[in-house]
Amino acid sequence: MKKYFVLFCLFALLLSNCKDKKEDNGKLNIVTTTSMITDLVKNIGGDSINIQGLMGSGVDPHLYKASEGDVSKLVNADIIFYNGLHLEGKLVEVFEKMGSATKTPIALADAIDKNTLIGSDYFASNYDPHVWFDINYFKQFAEKVSSVLSEKNPENASIYESNKIKYLEELDKLQVEIISKIETLSTEKRILVTAHDAFNYFGKAYGFEVVGLQGLSTATEAGVQDVQKLATFIIEKQIKAIFVESSVPKRTIEALQAAVKSKGHDVEIGGTLYSDALGNAGTLEGTYIGMFDYNVNTIVNALK
Ligand SMILES: [Zn+2]
């Protein structure tokens, strides 16, 4: 009798593709895309979830393609969180194919009122997807994560709620700190020139004019004319520094620096900003809060 029971279990396991629940201690298995979202979900889920982030530090979400290993992680996940608004341009198709009633991937940007977003023709979504650079939008991501986790695992709802409240307080504190740092920079110096337009929401929220050399997505290269035009702009506005990004090749910003030099002027490379990915795991910049603080320090110190 016991033998038949084992056989039956094996058959059921194969059929349902279910995993040994003891192995994962009954915890929710969560898959996330960008490192910003991974960090956020870890903060809200704490020890009660297993989490696998697909994109590590330095990974460009616009160009990221799912590997075979990723597909099996996605198939086995209880919940999938991603940014949406076509940030993960090459994953959209994978998500659409796997969408079922029980496991629809959750686009966190859907939590935000579309009327408040910055429009863009570059993306199929018609919106600029780099919303996490406005801390208030990231707080809305946190609300959404907490409510989805609670819905999936009501037993732990009070844990998710208290983790969320604690994290929202940390985000508020971050916002107060970065605003006071930015206020040490005179308004005419608040011009941010980077490789691609990841910082439009940052600029709108915290009072910077933002100029990206490459357009909103890294999938399009900057042309020679764009470089020359921007070099003239930098000289006219007497901009002291321009910035490279951790997830975008340096060469476009170096070409811009060279174009400024060819016109008889100098512009520094003010440092590397984290745009579409956090720093290495285990470092301060490997967290959303540490990354934001690092970026603001780098920008303010270089433009002063
Ligand atoms: Zn981007």
Boltz pocket constraint, residues with backbone or C-beta under 6 A from the ligand:
constraints:
  - pocket:
      binder: B
      contacts: [[A, 62], [A, 130], [A, 196], [A, 197], [A, 198], [A, 216], [A, 217], [A, 218], [A, 275], [A, 276]]
      max_distance: 6.0
